[in-house]
């Protein structure tokens, strides 16, 4: 295998890290291993019997995450974002950071950051089919915000 991990392995690494963190917090986590659309982890809080689906996005050495939507798909954002998200950031030294957002928090953040990007002054108009991305700096205030999973 090459030194550079492929995209699939990086994604799977993030899912395992999130499942491990959930376990450390007393929750039961089960990975879907890509067999369930738009969900990477099924979670259970045994103290409350609450269940939750979780989507995980992982990046290594990058400063942004593509969320799987384009600007011209904004009207379906609430259909596409169906559960809490955990964004996993792995830096060059393999330090791990977790940014945890409820469904509502993520939708609000996507709309805010995309509006800022789209409405930025430009000399030339941009096409509306660009992919929506969220940067690590956009996510800072959600770092280790694990309680958002149950909101």
PAKE-424627 format. One record per atom (N, C-alpha, C): residue in one letter; x, y, z. Coordinates in steps of 0.05 Angstrom, whole numbers, plus 32768, in hexadecimal, padded with zeros to 4 digits. Example, Ala and Ser with C-alpha at 12.3 -4.5 7.8 and 13.67 -1.06 7.14 Angstrom:
! PAKE-424627
A81087F8E809C;A80F67FA6809C;A81087FBE809C;S81017FD3808E;S81117FEB808F;S81028001809D;
***
This chain:
! PAKE-424627
X80117FE88000;X800080008000;X801280198000;X8009802D7FF2;X801880467FF1;X80198054800C;X802C8066800F;X802E80758028;X80158086802D;X800A80908018;X7FF280A1801A;X7FD9808F801C;X7FCA80918032;X7FB280828035;X7F9D808B8021;X7F8E80778017;X7F79807F8004;X7F61808B8014;X7F5080988005;X7F3980A78010;X7F2780958021;X7F23807D8017;X7F11806A8026;X7F1D80638041;X7F37805D8042;X7F448056805C;X7F44806E806F;X7F4780868065;X7F47809D8077;X7F2A80A08083;X7F16809D8072;X7EFB809E807B;X7EF580898090;X7EFE8071808B;X7EF9805B809E;X7F08806080B8;X7F20806B80B7;X7F2F807280CF;X7F1F808580E0;X7F14809A80D4;X7F0480AD80E3;X7EEC80A080F0;X7EDF808E80E2;X7EC8808080ED;X7ECF80708106;X7EE680628104;X7EEF8052811B;X7EF680648133;X7F03807A812D;X7F0A808D8143;X7EF180978150;X7EDD809F8141;X7EC480A9814C;X7EB68093815D;X7EB5807A8152;X7EA980648161;X7EB88060817B;X7ED28062817B;X7EE2805F8193;X7EDC807581A7;X7EDA808E819E;X7ED380A481B0;X7EB780A081BC;X7EA4809781AC;X7E89809281B7;X7E8A807D81CC;X7E9A806881C7;X7E9C805281DB;X7EA9805C81F5;X7EBD806D81F3;X7ECA8079820B;X7EB68089821B;X7EA28094820D;X7E8E80A5821B;X7E7680958224;X7E78807A8222;X7E638068822C;X7E4D80628218;X7E51806981FF;X7E3D806481EA;X7E45804B81DB;X7E32803E81CF;X7E37802781BE;X7E36803181A1;X7E4B802A8192;X7E4E80348177;X7E52801C8164;X7E44801C814E;X7E478007813A;X7E4A8013811F;X7E60800C8112;X7E66801780F7;X7E55800980E2;X7E4C801880CF;X7E3C800C80B9;X7E4D800180A3;X7E67800880A2;X7E798000808E;X7E6F80048071;X7E63801C806E;X7E5A80268054;X7E4180168049;X7E348007805B;X7E1D7FF88052;X7E0280078056;X7E03801F8061;X7DEB802E8066;X7DEE804A805C;X7DDC8053804B;X7DE0806E803F;X7DDF80858053;X7DF180978051;X7DF280B08061;X7DF680AB807F;X7DFE80938087;X7E03808D80A3;X7E1C807D80A5;X7E2F808580B6;X7E47807680BA;X7E47806680D4;X7E39807180E9;X7E3980648103;X7E1D8064810E;X7E14804E8119;X7DFC804D8129;X7E05804F8146;X7DF980618155;X7E0180658171;X7DEA80608184;X7DF18057819C;X7DDD805281B1;X7DE8805D81CB;X7DD8806D81D8;X7DDF807681F3;X7DD080648207;X7DDE80518213;X7DD1803D8224;X7DC48049823D;X7DCD80608246;X7DC2806C825E;X7DA780798258;X7DA28080823F;X7D89808D8237;X7D78807D8223;X7D8480688219;X7D7880578203;X7D73806681EA;X7D80807D81E6;X7D7E808D81CE;X7D90808181B8;X7D86808081A0;X7D978077818A;X7D9B808F8177;X7DB1808E8168;X7DB680A48155;X7DC78099813E;X7DC280A48127;X7DD3809F810F;X7DE880B6810E;X7E0080AF8106;X7E1580C38105;X7E2480C180EA;X7E2980D880DE;X7E3980D980C5;X7E5580E480CD;X7E6980D780C2;X7E8580DF80C8;X7E9280E980AF;X7EA080FF80B0;X7EB08109809A;X7ECD810D80A5;X7EE081018097;X7EFC810280A0;X7F0D810E808B;X7F20811E8094;X7F34812A8083;X7F5081278090;X7F648123807F;X7F7F81218089;X7F908136807B;X7F9C8148808B;X7FAD815D8081;X7F9F81728070;X7F858171806E;X7F768185805F;X7F6981988072;X7F6081AE8068;X7F5381C28079;X7F3581C58074;X7F2A81B48063;X7F0E81B6805E;X7F01819A8059;X7EE7819A805B;X7ED781828056;X7EC281888041;X7EC08176802E;X7EA98177801B;X7E9281688029;X7E7B81738027;X7E6481678036;X7E5181588023;X7E588157800A;X7E4781477FF7;X7E3081567FEB;X7E3181707FED;X7E1C81817FE1;X7E2981987FD1;X7E1B81A07FBC;X7E2481B77FAD;X7E1281CF7FB4;X7E1C81E77FAE;X7E0C81FF7FB4;X7DF181FE7FA7;X7DEF81F47F8F;X7DD581F37F81;X7DC281DE7F8C;X7DCB81D07FA1;X7DBA81BC7FAF;X7DB181C67FCA;X7DB481DF7FD0;X7DAD81EA7FEA;X7D9081E47FF3;X7D7E81E37FE0;X7D6281DE7FE7;X7D5D81C27FF2;X7D7081B07FEE;X7D6C81947FF9;X7D7E818F8011;X7D8A81A3801C;X7D9D81A08031;X7D9181918049;X7D7881978050;X7D6B818A8067;X7D64816D8061;X7D6281658048;X7D5D81498041;X7D78813A8042;X7D8D8147803A;X7DA881398039;X7DB681378054;X7DB2814B8065;X7DBE814A8080;X7DA9813E8092;X7DAC81248098;X7D97811680A7;X7D9E810F80C4;X7DB7811580CC;X7DC0810C80E6;X7DD8811D80EF;X7DE1811A8108;X7DF981288111;X7E1181208101;X7E24813280FF;X7E3E812D80F1;X7E5581308105;X7E69811F8101;X7E828122810F;X7E97812580FA;X7EA5813C80FA;X7EBB814280E8;X7ED5813B80F6;X7EE4812980EA;X7EFE812180F6;X7F14812D80E6;X7F26813B80F4;X7F3D814780E7;X7F57813980F2;X7F66812E80E0;X7F7F812080E6;X7F95813180DA;X7FA7813C80EB;X7FBC814D80E0;X7FD5813D80D9;X7FEA814A80D0;X8002813D80C6;X8010812C80DB;X800C813380F5;X80188124810B;X8005810F8116;X7FEF810A8108;X7FDA80F88110;X7FCB81008129;X7FCB811A812F;X7FBA81248145;X7F9D8124813B;X7F8B811C814C;X7F6F811A8144;X7F5E81308152;X7F4D813D8142;X7F398150814D;X7F1E81478143;X7F0A814B8155;X7EEE8144814F;X7EDD815D8150;X7ECD8161813C;X7EBA8177813C;X7E9E816B8139;X7E8D816F814D;X7E748161814E;X7E5D8175814C;X7E4B81708139;X7E3581828134;X7E1B81728132;X7E06817D813E;X7DEB8172813A;X7DE28178811D;X7DCD816C8115;X7DC2817080FA;X7DBC818E80F7;X7DAE819A810A;X7DA781B78108;X7DC081C98107;X7DD381C38118;X7DEC81D38119;X7DFA81D280FE;X7DFB81BA80F2;X7E0981B780D8;X7DFA81C580C2;X7DE081C380C1;X7DD181D180AC;X7DD581EF80AE;X7DD481F980C7;X7DD8821680CB;X7DF4821E80C3;X7E08820E80CA;X7E24821580C2;X7E28821480A4;X7E1D82008097;X7E1F81FE807A;X7E138216806C;X7DFB821D8075;X7DEE82358069;X7DFE824E806D;X7E0882528085;X7E188269808C;X7E32826B807C;X7E418255807C;X7E5B8256806E;X7E5782578050;X7E4382498045;X7E3E824A8029;X7E3582668020;X7E2482728030;X7E1B828E802A;X7E3382A18029;X7E45829E803D;X7E5D82AF803D;X7E6E82AB8025;X7E718291801D;X7E82828B8005;X7E7582967FEC;X7E5B82907FE9;X7E4D82987FD0;X7E4B82B67FCD;X7E4782C47FE3;X7E4282E17FE2;X7E5C82F17FE4;X7E7382E47FE5;X7E8C82F27FE6;X7E9083037FCC;X7E9A831C7FCF;X7E9E832C7FB7;X7EB2831F7FA4;X7EAB831F7F8A;X7EBC83137F76;X7EBB83247F5D;X7ED083227F4D;X7ED1832F7F33;X7EC183207F1F;X7EC183057F22;X7EB282F47F0F;X7E9F82E27F1F;X7E8782E07F15;X7E7282D07F22;X7E7B82B27F23;X7E7482A47F38;X7E7B82887F39;X7E6382777F31;X7E69825F7F28;X7E53824C7F21;X7E4782427F3B;X7E2D823B7F39;X7E1F82337F52;X7E2182157F58;X7E3082067F47;X7E3281E97F4C;X7E4B81E27F5B;X7E5881F57F69;X7E7081EE7F78;X7E6981DD7F91;X7E7B81CC7F99;X7E7681BC7FB1;X7E7881CD7FCA;X7E6681C87FDD;X7E6681D77FF6;X7E7B81C98008;X7E8C81DA8014;X7EA181D08026;X7E9F81DF8041;X7EA881D18055;X7EAA81DD8070;X7EC781DB8079;X7ED281F18082;X7EEE81F1808A;X7EF181E980A8;X7F0981E080AF;X7F0F81DA80CB;X7F0A81F380DC;X7F11820A80D2;X7F0D822280E2;X7EEF822880E6;X7EDE822180D3;X7EC1822380D7;X7EB7821280ED;X7EC581FC80F2;X7EBC81E78105;X7EC781EB8121;X7EDA81FD8125;X7EE88200813E;X7ED681FF8157;X7EC0820E8156;X7EAF8210816E;X7EA081F78175;X7EA181E38163;X7E9381CA8167;X7EA681B38170;X7EBF81BA8175;X7ED381A6817C;X7ECA81988196;X7ECB817D8195;X7EC4816C81AC;X7EA9817281B8;X7E96817A81A7;X7E7B818181B0;X7E69816981AF;X7E71815381BC;X7E64813981BA;X7E47813A81C1;X7E3F814C81D3;X7E22814C81DB;X7E10815481C3;X7E1B815F81AE;X7E0B81668197;X7DFF814E8189;X7E0B8137818D;X7E01811F8180;X7DE58119818A;X7DDF811F81A2;X7DC4811881AD;X7DB0812F81AC;X7DB78145819F;X7DA4815C819D;X7D8F81568188;
***
